[in-house]
Amino acid sequence: MATSSSSNSPCAACKFLRRKCMPGCIFSPYFPPEEPQKFANVHKIFGASNVTKLLNELLPHQREDAVNSLAYEAEARVKDPVYGCVGAISFLQREVHRLQKDLDAANADLIRYACNEIPTTLNTTLQSGTTNIPPMVTNPQQRPINVRMETDGGSFYQNTSGLLLPFPPLWLDGPSGNIHERGGGGGVGGGGADM
């Protein structure tokens, strides 16, 4: 008749301390016999009596998290006696800071690339004859001044930002696209029909 080894064998703590593992042993749920090094590290760093006191002061549902935390800290302290888990945390914080700088630099490059591509894309589109680009007005209250330009390839409208548009902006009143025609209508406070 085979029985489970965990019911017959003492927990890792009792085995390490060379004592009999009683049925109500506070260590047995958290230090199974299959993980003897876990308790050995915790005992080396914190001591068995301190861990017993700590576990007795905690509510039963908090004990597993406390033991996991103690085991992590003890293992880190064994690997790095000076800094322990603080060394790992510090390393990870520096890594996050470095990656954040890299991300900021990549975003800045992306914005620079996008800003340089917009005029190139518009000029390429204008040269190819496509005319379905909407005017770029972010705030209708602050419309740029537009000037109609006659060229060999037709007429274009240039606003103060320097973009050439193959059609008059929607807010111009005059048929020629001149903002000053018919009393300057179309501009803010110009007296013409606004949108």
N, C-alpha and C positions, 0 to 999 in steps of 0.2 A: 504494500500500500504506500503510494508516494504522497508525500505532503509537501506543501510549499515551503521553500527555504526561508521565506520572510517570516513565517509564523513560528518556526523553530529556532532560527538564529537570532542572536541579539542585534540590535541596531548598531550602526557604525560607531556611535558615540560610546555606548556601553562596552563594545568590544575594544575600542581604543583605550578606554579608562579601566578595562579589565574588571568590570563589575557585572553582576547579574542584571539582565534587562527585565524589569518588572512590567506587567501588563499596562500600567498607566504611565509609562516612561514618557517624559515630555519631549525627548529627543527622537523617539522612534518614528513619528510621522514625517519628520523632516530630514533625518539622516539615515537613509536605508542602508542595509548591509552591503549593497552593491556599489556604494560610493564612499569608501573609507577615507579617501583623500579630502573630500569635502569637509568632514569633521576635523580631520587632522590640521588643515589650514586654519579653520575657525578657532580651534583650541590653541594653536600656536600664537595667533594674533590676539585673541580676546580672552581666552581662558574659559574653561568649562563652567566654573561657578558664575562668572559674569553672564554667560549666555543663558544659564539656567535662570538667573534672576530676571534677565530681560524678558525671556519667554513667559515666565510666571506673571509678570506685570502687564503683559499684553492680552488683549481679547483673543480668543481662539481663531477668529477669522483673519486677524492681523499677523499671526505668527509665521505663516508661510512666506509672506512678503519680507518680513524681518529676517528670517533665516536666509532667504535668497540674497538679500542685501548684504548680510554679514559674510556669506560665502563669497560673493563677488569681491567685496572689499578685502577679505583675507587672501584670496587668490591673487589679486592685484598687488597687495602688500608683499606677498611672498616673491612675486616676480620682480617687483620694484620696491625695495625696502624704504627708499627715501620718499618717493612721491605717492606710491600706491595708485589708487584709481584716479587721484587728482592729476597725475601725469597723463593718463589716458584722456581725461576730460579736457585738460589744457591742450593736448595735441589736437583733439577733435575740434576745439574752438578755433585754434589757429588755422586748421584746414577749412573750416566753414568761412572764416574771414578771407582766406586766400581765394576760395571759390567764389565768394561774393564779389571780390574785386575783379576776378576774371569775367564774371557774368556782367558786371557794370561796364567793363571795357568792351565786351562783345555787343552789348546793347548800344553803346555809344557808336561803335563801328557800324552797326546796323542802321542807326539813325542817319549817320553821315552818308552811308551808301544810299539809303532811301532818298535823302535830300538831294544828292547828286544825280540820282536816276530820274527824278521828276522832270527837270528841264530837258534832259536828254530824251526822255520818252515823248514829251510834248513836241520837241523840235523834230524828232523822227516821224511822229504822227502827222505833223503839219506838212512835212516834205512829201509824205506819201499821199496826201490829199484827203485823209479821213477827217470828217468834221463833226463827229458826235461826242466831243469832249465838253462836258458842262463847265460853265464858269466856276471858278473857285472863290466863293464868297463865304467867309466864315461868320461874319456878323453883318446883316443887311443894313444896319444903321451906320456902318463905317465902310462905305463902298469906295473902291479905288477909282481914281480918275482914269478914263479910257480915251485914247486917241486913235483915230482911224488912220492907217498907213496904206498907201497905194504902192504895190510892188509889181514886178513883172508877172508873178504868179497869181495876182488878184489882190484883194484888200484884206488886211489883217487889223485887228484891234489890239493895241498894246496898253496894258494897264501900268500903274506906277510900279508894280513889282517886277516889270520887265518881261512878263509872259506874253507871247503872241497868241492870240486867239483867232481862228478863222471865221468867226461870227460875232456879231455885236452882243454884248451882255444884255440880259433880259431887261435891265432897268433903264436903258437908253431910250429917250423919246423920239429923237430925230431920225428920219429915214437914212441919213448919211452916217449915223453913229456918232456924230459930234455931240458931246455932252453940252456944249455951249449953244447949240442951235435951239431956237424957240425959247429963249430966256433961261437956258441952263437947266431945263427940266430933267427929271430923273435922278438928280443928285439929292443928297440930304438937304432939305430946306431950299430946294431949287425951284419950287413952285409948279413943277410939272406933275404928271400923274405918276404916282408911285405904285409899286406892286400891290 
